[in-house]
Amino acid sequence: MKTLTAVLLGAGSRGRFIYGPYAEKFPNELKIVAVAEPDDERRTRFAEIHQIAPEHVYDTWEKAFDQGRIADVMIICTLDRMHYIPAMKAMELGYHVMLEKPMSPSMEECIELEQASLRHKRLLVVTHVLRYSPFWSGIKKCIEDGELGTLGTIQLTENVGYLHMTHSYVRGNWRNSEETSPMILAKSCHDLDLISWLMNQPCTSVSSFGSLLHFRAENAPEGSTDRCIDGCEVERECAFSAMKMYMQPPEHPWARYMTNDLSQEGILKALKEGPWGRCVYRCDNNVVDHQVVNMEFENGANASFIMSGLTQSGTRRVQIMGTQGEIIGDMDKGSFTLYRYVTGEKVEIGCNVAGDGHGGGDERMVSSFLRNVRQFDVNPSAGLTSATASLQSHLIAFASEQSRLNAGQAVKLSDLQKKEEMSV
């Protein structure tokens, strides 16, 4: 088996904790030979771990293209608004590309990326990692085996969890849609992709409601301060205290995403100087903390999706109702129940969710991408989560946000696409 080489753009959380460790665990499959990362410490540390030659260590993603194509694949983990240009350049140079979701905050750019992958005959795989997990692939198999008959309704709930909500979408990198993406695209395009994949037919119409309900200045309690560390009088009883969240020795599960220095002094410095130490009621966030989306599909089936950042856990729960059976599942528990109407059977199906993140999907996704690259010349498969496969869920997300901003007015996907084609 050929060891594939990769250029990594962005050694942040995904680059450091998913793709880097995969190359370490399976060096016969993947070797990262170049990295681009603006953070000096992350860049240096990543280069040391993977023994990357100094001439292939870059402080900007642009420099990674100065020497032409230097590897088999490119893995793009930059922020949302920095996906489009490097992905286009990479495919033009002949790279196969793994691109972090969402493809782009721009519908026009998403469409252009999909078209470019077809034009250049390159793999462009979007990291809709949940499709690869045993839980969701197990549900998909039941549907394909005809266990449920014709699907009538899917109800999917994403409990973001208040810790993840405050870290990423109130204080963190995805807090402001003007800088990154709307919440429905940045976080929940995973879920819209799952619904689209399980339904396996075009979505025709979407309506949505949602708002930033809680994490707003007018909800700041009396005695609170701009930063949790600045003598806040209510810090001890605040559920969203940065001190509680980031000072969790010895593992510091959340602090590792905001600073490289996990000593007490390093964390306190980050809380004093960085965005993660701010009061959740005094940030420049504008993305919603809860949203609902209703979808209608071509044959009349429908789906409802609920996203909430006001939850304890970060799990996903699903109910799928069909003409011959029903599935009810909890991804966090790693199991789902299949009910067969004809026989009255109740079948408990367990899924192995141990290992990497996203219910075991991360490792399987990377493995699938590398396998498709190796076989591309013989079997040019587009991959399970190709740009073509992922485009519909992105369009559903754009329609959802348009509907939300227009008081829940239904948006037809055909009208949305026509409007975009006319603008192009």
Protein Blocks (a to p, Z undefined) as FASTA:
>chain_A
ZZdddddehjafklmmmmmmmmmmmmmlpccfbdcdfblklmmmmmmmnopafklccfbf
klmmmnopabfbdcdfbdfklmmmmmmmmmmnopacdddddfbfcfklmmmmmmmmmmno
pacddfdfklmpmklmmmmmmmmnomnopafbdcddddebjmlmmmmmmmmmmlpmklmc
cfklmmmmmmmmmmmmmnopacfbdcdddddfklcfklpcghiafbfklopaklmmpmkl
mklmmmccfklmmlmmmbcblcfklmmmmmmmmmklpcfklccbfbdfbdcdddddfkop
acdddddfbbfblcdcdddddfkbccdddfklopacdddfklopacdddddfehieehhl
mmmmmmmmmmmmmmmmmmccebjklfklmmmmmmmmmmmmmmmmngopacdfklmmmmmm
mmZZ
